[in-house]
Amino acid sequence: MSAHVSPDPLPRLRPPGLRRPHRGGDPPLPAPGGRRLALVYRGPAARPAGCSEAVAALLEAGPWDLDVRYTGPSEDVPLSLTSLAHAHLYAQPGGGSLGPALPPAAQAR
């Protein structure tokens, strides 16, 4: 039995227990001409627990035909200037400070 490889260059949404860290290099990006990318932050700055998943579910169920993906320190799509440049929409669930979610380069601006 061979492993199935998805032609989609970005990972699909997966439950928190199935996350895997990004292995470095360029993040997986959407194919040109594809659906508009929506990134939902999931990590230490998203509060309360489950808020990221709720936001992602609302965006996926909406009428916008978005390609909804998680971004964050333990996600396949890291939160970076490159990934944000490819996103049509970025959602930061919860409230409070964004400091814990920002990469060090962005915090230094």
C-alpha positions in Angstrom: 0.0 0.0 0.0 1.5 3.3 -1.0 1.2 6.5 0.9 -1.3 9.1 -0.5 0.3 12.4 -1.3 -2.0 15.3 -1.6 -1.4 17.7 -4.5 -2.4 20.6 -2.3 0.8 22.4 -1.3 -0.6 23.6 2.1 -1.6 21.3 4.9 -5.3 21.0 5.7 -6.7 21.9 9.1 -6.0 19.2 11.6 -7.0 18.8 15.2 -4.5 20.1 17.8 -3.3 16.6 18.7 -2.1 16.0 15.1 0.0 19.1 14.7 3.6 18.8 13.5 6.3 21.4 13.6 7.5 23.2 10.5 10.8 21.8 9.5 12.4 25.0 8.2 13.0 26.4 4.8 10.2 28.2 2.9 6.6 27.6 4.2 4.2 25.7 2.0 2.3 28.3 0.0 -0.9 28.3 -2.0 -0.8 27.6 -5.7 -1.4 30.7 -7.9 -5.0 31.0 -9.0 -6.2 28.8 -6.1 -8.7 29.7 -3.4 -7.9 32.8 -1.2 -5.7 31.8 1.8 -7.0 32.6 5.3 -4.5 32.0 8.1 -5.8 31.4 11.7 -3.2 31.7 14.4 -3.1 28.7 16.8 -0.5 29.0 19.5 0.3 30.4 23.0 -1.2 33.8 22.2 -4.6 32.4 21.2 -7.0 32.5 24.2 -9.3 30.9 25.4 -8.6 27.3 24.5 -10.6 26.2 21.4 -10.9 29.8 20.1 -8.6 29.1 17.1 -10.6 26.1 16.1 -13.9 28.0 16.4 -12.6 30.8 14.2 -11.3 28.4 11.6 -14.6 26.5 11.6 -16.6 29.8 11.1 -14.3 30.8 8.2 -14.6 27.4 6.5 -18.4 27.3 6.8 -18.8 30.9 5.5 -19.7 31.9 1.9 -16.2 33.2 1.1 -14.6 29.9 -0.3 -11.5 30.5 1.7 -8.6 28.0 2.0 -8.4 28.1 5.8 -5.1 27.0 7.4 -3.6 27.3 10.9 -0.4 29.2 11.4 1.8 29.4 14.6 4.9 28.0 16.3 3.7 24.3 16.1 1.9 24.4 12.8 3.0 23.5 9.2 2.6 27.1 8.2 4.8 29.3 10.4 3.7 32.8 11.2 6.1 34.8 9.1 6.2 37.8 6.8 6.2 35.3 3.8 3.1 33.4 4.9 1.3 36.6 5.8 2.1 38.1 2.4 0.3 35.1 0.8 -2.8 35.4 3.0 -5.9 37.2 2.0 -7.0 37.2 5.7 -5.3 36.7 9.0 -7.2 35.9 12.2 -5.7 36.2 15.7 -8.3 34.6 18.0 -8.7 35.9 21.5 -7.6 39.2 23.0 -4.7 40.8 24.9 -1.2 41.3 23.7 0.1 40.0 20.3 3.7 39.9 21.7 3.8 36.1 22.3 2.6 35.4 18.7 5.0 37.7 16.8 8.3 36.4 15.6 11.3 38.2 17.1 12.0 40.1 13.8 8.5 41.6 13.8 8.8 42.6 17.5 12.0 44.6 16.8 10.2 46.9 14.3 
